[in-house]
Amino acid sequence: MSRIERKQEEKNKKRARRAVYRLVFLFIMICILSISTFLIDKEATLMIGEINTYNIEVFVKNIGKSIVESYKDIEEKLSKLNNLK
């Protein structure tokens, strides 16, 4: 077997291994993400308690308030920076 044929054979083996490694990596990552998602959900349920219905209106009101507060804070900081110049 010539050197070129050996190199070609090694490249083919590497390609095959690379595909297997990718599949194994994806499988491991899916398992890890599933486990961590399950644990996070379990911890959240323990902290908050069981939620049968989601009250989206309260969530929207709280988010709206925090966005308005953040916007006002940014405005104040920008005005202070403009006054320094």
C-alpha positions as CSV (number, residue, x, y, z in Angstrom):
1,M,0.0,0.0,0.0
2,S,1.4,3.3,-1.0
3,R,1.7,6.3,1.3
4,I,-1.0,8.2,-0.6
5,E,-3.4,5.3,-0.1
6,R,-2.7,5.1,3.6
7,K,-3.3,8.9,4.0
8,Q,-6.6,8.6,2.1
9,E,-7.6,5.7,4.3
10,E,-6.7,7.6,7.5
11,K,-8.8,10.6,6.3
12,N,-11.8,8.3,5.7
13,K,-11.4,6.9,9.2
14,K,-11.2,10.4,10.7
15,R,-14.4,11.4,8.8
16,A,-16.2,8.4,10.1
17,R,-15.0,9.0,13.6
18,R,-16.0,12.7,13.4
19,A,-19.6,11.8,12.5
20,V,-19.8,9.4,15.4
21,Y,-18.3,11.9,17.8
22,R,-20.8,14.5,16.7
23,L,-23.7,12.1,17.4
24,V,-22.3,11.2,20.8
25,F,-21.8,14.8,21.7
26,L,-25.4,15.7,20.6
27,F,-26.8,12.8,22.6
28,I,-24.8,13.8,25.7
29,M,-25.8,17.4,25.5
30,I,-29.5,16.5,25.0
31,C,-29.3,14.3,28.1
32,I,-27.6,17.0,30.2
33,L,-30.0,19.7,29.1
34,S,-33.0,17.4,29.9
35,I,-31.7,16.6,33.4
36,S,-30.8,20.3,34.2
37,T,-34.2,21.5,32.9
38,F,-36.0,18.9,35.1
39,L,-34.0,19.9,38.1
40,I,-34.5,23.6,37.6
41,D,-38.3,23.1,37.1
42,K,-38.4,20.9,40.2
43,E,-36.6,23.6,42.3
44,A,-38.9,26.3,40.9
45,T,-41.9,24.3,41.8
46,L,-40.6,23.8,45.4
47,M,-39.9,27.5,45.8
48,I,-43.1,28.8,44.2
49,G,-45.5,26.0,44.7
50,E,-47.8,24.4,42.3
51,I,-49.3,26.8,39.7
52,N,-52.5,25.6,38.2
53,T,-53.2,28.8,36.2
54,Y,-50.9,31.5,35.0
55,N,-52.0,35.0,35.7
56,I,-50.3,36.8,32.8
57,E,-51.8,40.2,33.6
58,V,-49.8,40.5,36.8
59,F,-46.7,39.5,35.0
60,V,-47.2,42.1,32.3
61,K,-47.8,44.8,34.9
62,N,-44.7,43.9,36.8
63,I,-42.6,43.9,33.6
64,G,-44.1,47.1,32.4
65,K,-43.2,48.8,35.7
66,S,-39.6,47.6,35.6
67,I,-39.2,48.7,32.0
68,V,-40.5,52.2,32.8
69,E,-38.2,52.4,35.9
70,S,-35.2,51.2,33.8
71,Y,-36.0,53.8,31.1
72,K,-36.3,56.6,33.7
73,D,-33.0,55.5,35.2
74,I,-31.2,55.6,31.8
75,E,-32.7,59.0,31.1
76,E,-31.4,60.4,34.4
77,K,-27.9,59.0,33.8
78,L,-27.8,60.3,30.3
79,S,-28.9,63.8,31.4
80,K,-26.1,63.7,34.1
81,L,-23.6,62.8,31.4
82,N,-24.8,65.6,29.2
83,N,-24.6,68.1,32.0
84,L,-21.0,67.1,32.7
85,K,-19.9,68.0,29.2
